[in-house]
């Protein structure tokens, strides 16, 4: 079996005396969509930030495309593409200008023909001259996904990529994420939508209070926990869903 694109081993992250992430370990293979799920404050964002290199863990190792993040931080970062839930592109720049700008930053050739092909692919050829701030939420997410993929990284981190999108835009983005997987990319996806996790993720990890409490395919987790008392109590429709399993494992209390 090939080496995983992402390998996280025994990750510990502290904020002063508070431990946000506790001995977290998982891996993501090429051609796999891996969901990282958890309530607010469970440790998802801290884990993602450590993988991205924005946060330095106190213990543990992270390997990206075979590169140890501590020993080769620039090479690890060069093999990652990131799409955040809140985009921060310059709103006064046009779609074409943003793509050309980031292509230049990553040292990627972007001739007019290639730019046109990208715009056609994301169905924004008629919005090429529109300012980013004029785009709808779904259009902005399509542009941000292009930027995350512009240097063709083996690992892509997607943080709540469909938050706030209408059903049509969400389904379209799912198809693009699945296309990335089919082209061999490893994808780590955070989401609060259990429907989304069940629909697109090959495997998921549920993290709570800094610990990974379950990791498997969505259906395997449903099969394993469908007879748990807490899961049955959480069910509202009779048929056990991933959301029922999630609530059964993490509890019903609302997190701050």
SVG drawing of the C-alpha trace seen along z (x, -y; Angstrom):
<svg xmlns="http://www.w3.org/2000/svg" viewBox="-40 -47 54 50">
<polyline fill="none" stroke="black" stroke-width="0.4" points="0.0,0.0 1.3,-3.5 2.3,-5.9 -0.6,-8.1 -0.6,-11.7 -1.3,-12.9 -0.2,-11.2 -1.0,-12.7 0.6,-10.9 0.0,-11.5 -0.8,-15.2 -1.1,-17.3 -2.0,-21.0 -2.2,-23.2 -3.4,-26.8 -1.5,-27.6 -2.8,-25.0 -5.8,-23.9 -5.3,-20.9 -7.4,-21.3 -6.1,-18.2 -5.1,-15.0 -3.0,-12.3 -4.8,-12.6 -3.7,-10.2 -5.2,-9.5 -4.1,-9.2 -5.5,-10.1 -4.7,-8.3 -4.5,-9.6 -8.0,-9.5 -9.8,-9.7 -12.2,-12.2 -11.7,-12.2 -14.2,-14.0 -13.2,-15.6 -16.3,-16.1 -17.0,-17.4 -19.0,-19.9 -17.8,-23.4 -14.6,-23.5 -13.9,-19.8 -10.4,-20.4 -11.2,-20.3 -9.9,-23.8 -6.8,-23.3 -6.0,-20.1 -6.5,-21.6 -4.4,-24.7 -1.5,-22.4 -1.7,-20.5 -1.7,-23.8 1.3,-25.0 -0.5,-27.9 -0.2,-26.4 2.7,-24.6 1.7,-21.5 3.5,-20.7 3.8,-17.0 3.3,-14.7 4.3,-14.5 2.6,-15.6 3.7,-14.2 2.4,-15.8 3.3,-13.9 6.1,-12.3 7.5,-15.6 7.8,-16.0 6.2,-19.4 8.7,-20.2 11.8,-19.3 10.6,-20.5 7.8,-23.1 8.1,-24.8 7.9,-21.5 5.0,-20.4 3.1,-23.6 3.9,-23.5 2.0,-20.2 -1.2,-21.6 -4.1,-23.6 -6.5,-25.3 -10.1,-26.5 -11.4,-28.4 -15.1,-28.8 -14.6,-32.6 -12.8,-33.8 -10.5,-36.8 -9.8,-37.7 -9.5,-41.3 -13.2,-42.2 -12.2,-44.9 -10.3,-42.5 -12.1,-40.7 -12.3,-36.9 -9.7,-36.8 -7.3,-39.1 -7.6,-36.9 -6.8,-33.7 -3.9,-35.3 -2.6,-36.8 -2.5,-33.5 -1.1,-31.7 1.8,-34.2 2.2,-33.7 2.5,-29.9 4.7,-30.2 2.0,-28.6 1.8,-29.7 -1.6,-31.1 -1.9,-32.0 -5.2,-33.4 -6.3,-30.0 -5.8,-28.2 -7.6,-31.0 -10.5,-30.8 -10.6,-27.0 -10.7,-27.3 -13.5,-29.9 -15.6,-27.7 -15.0,-24.7 -16.3,-26.5 -19.1,-28.1 -17.9,-31.7 -16.8,-32.6 -19.5,-35.3 -18.4,-36.7 -14.6,-36.9 -14.6,-40.7 -16.9,-40.8 -15.4,-41.9 -15.1,-39.1 -17.4,-41.0 -20.2,-41.0 -20.3,-37.2 -22.8,-35.0 -21.7,-32.7 -21.6,-29.7 -19.6,-31.5 -17.1,-32.7 -16.6,-29.2 -16.0,-28.0 -13.3,-30.6 -11.7,-29.8 -11.6,-26.1 -9.8,-27.0 -7.2,-29.0 -6.8,-26.1 -6.1,-23.7 -4.1,-26.1 -0.7,-24.5 -2.2,-20.9 -1.4,-20.0 -1.7,-16.3 -3.5,-17.3 -6.5,-19.7 -8.0,-21.1 -11.6,-22.2 -13.0,-24.0 -16.8,-24.1 -16.8,-24.5 -20.6,-24.5 -21.6,-26.6 -24.4,-29.0 -24.8,-27.7 -28.2,-26.8 -28.9,-23.2 -28.0,-23.5 -24.6,-25.2 -23.9,-22.7 -24.5,-19.7 -22.4,-21.3 -19.5,-21.8 -19.9,-18.1 -19.4,-17.0 -16.2,-19.2 -14.8,-17.7 -15.6,-14.2 -13.9,-15.0 -10.8,-16.1 -10.8,-12.7 -11.2,-10.8 -8.1,-12.6 -6.1,-11.2 -6.1,-14.1 -6.4,-13.5 -9.0,-15.7 -9.7,-16.6 -13.1,-18.1 -14.6,-19.7 -18.3,-20.1 -21.2,-20.4 -23.5,-18.8 -23.9,-15.1 -25.8,-14.8 -22.7,-16.2 -20.3,-13.9 -22.5,-10.8 -22.8,-11.8 -19.2,-12.6 -16.8,-11.2 -15.1,-7.9 -14.1,-7.8 -14.7,-10.1 -13.2,-10.8 -15.4,-12.2 -13.4,-14.3 -14.8,-15.5 -13.0,-17.2 -9.7,-16.9 -10.0,-13.1 -10.9,-11.1 -13.7,-8.9 -14.6,-7.1 -13.1,-6.6 -14.5,-4.5 -16.7,-4.8 -20.0,-6.6 -22.0,-3.4 -19.7,-1.3 -20.2,-3.8 -24.0,-3.6 -23.9,0.2 -21.7,0.3 -23.6,-2.1 -27.2,-1.8 -28.3,0.3 -26.6,-2.0 -29.1,-3.4 -27.9,-7.0 -28.1,-6.7 -31.6,-5.3 -32.6,-8.1 -31.2,-10.6 -33.1,-9.2 -36.1,-11.3 -37.1,-9.4 -36.8,-5.7 -34.0,-5.0 -30.6,-5.6 -28.5,-8.2 -25.0,-9.5 -26.3,-12.5 -28.0,-10.2 -24.6,-8.4 -22.9,-11.8 -25.4,-13.0 -25.3,-9.7 -21.5,-9.8 -21.0,-13.5 -24.2,-14.3 -27.1,-16.6 -25.7,-19.6 -25.1,-22.7 -21.4,-23.8 -20.4,-27.4"/>
</svg>
